[in-house]
């Protein structure tokens, strides 16, 4: 049948002429290939102070952690560095430490209430500590760094909002990371990574000093150059 006859038939039925034309099949849709998701940028490792780097090298060379996981708290750099039992670095994060400069805990401070602790006593003591999980006030589970002086490592507590601890932790500055009574505050993600490692046997926490010579806090550092020479 010719196209003219089809058009006349369409007019007789009261339809537009173009309706009589054979419908064209829609062109097949071509599925667009999914673009691969852009890889998430890997954050650069947190910078360590010279003292923290020396402590890390000494532990790796000497095996001072005795097969246990460990954390280096870099007070001068306001950072925390987590290692597994074999010395593999696992995580790093900003940290909050005692508001007062100092490397020694006040004698008897562990027996005082928070209200009794003076401004100059709010220090995070430097040194090497065998840390284990335990219960603190309010039945909160914490990693006790030094139980006798009430120094623990935990996440930011729901305390005074005026202290702005979260903002201090996230700021790029270092000086504003001094706000605690002496305990060490770390981010939740960092705490979640260390908890399984320290849960069974504990581990070591190395806290670098504010002002003391690092060899005075960690005397075995004096033999580090000899250890490095032997390993090389």
C-alpha positions, 0 to 999 in steps of 0.5 A: 500500500502506498503512502498516499493511500495510508494518508487518506485512510488516516484522514477518513478515520479522523487522525492526523496524517503523520499517525498513519506512518509506521512507527519507528523503533526507538534507538537502543540505549547504550548504557554508560560505563560507570566511572571508577570512583576516585581513590580517597587521598591517603593522609600524610603521616603526622610529623614527629618531634626529634625526641619522638623520632629518636624514641621510635628508632630506639624501640625498633632497634632494641625491642624495648617493647618486649613483644607488646604493642606500644604508643608514643605520646609526643608532647612537644608535637601534640601527637600520638603514634600507635605501633603493633607488637612488631613495631609496625606503625598503625595509626597516628593522631592529634592528642590533648595533654596536661595543661601545665608544662612539666615532666613529673607528677606531683607526689600524692596527686593520685589520691586527690580529687579533680577539684583539689588539683592545682593549675601547676599540678596538671601535668602529663608525666614523661616516661615509659609506662606499662599500660593496661585497661581498667575502670575509672570513675563512673565505671568508664573503661580507660587505658591506665598509663600510670594508675598511681598518679591517675594518668589515663589514656581515653577519648574526650570526656563529656566535660565542660563544653567551654573547654572546647576540647574537640576544637582544640584537638582538630586545630592545626596549632599545638599550644592549644592541645594543653587542656587536661588535668594530666590524662591523654585524650585521643580521637575515637578512631585512634582509640578503637584501633589501640583497644584490641591490641592492648586489651589482653596483655596491655602494652607500653606507652612512651611519653616524651618530655617537655623540658627534661633531656630525653636521655634523662627520661629514657636512659637507654637512648644513650646506647642507640647510636651503638645499636644503629651501628650494629644493625647497619 
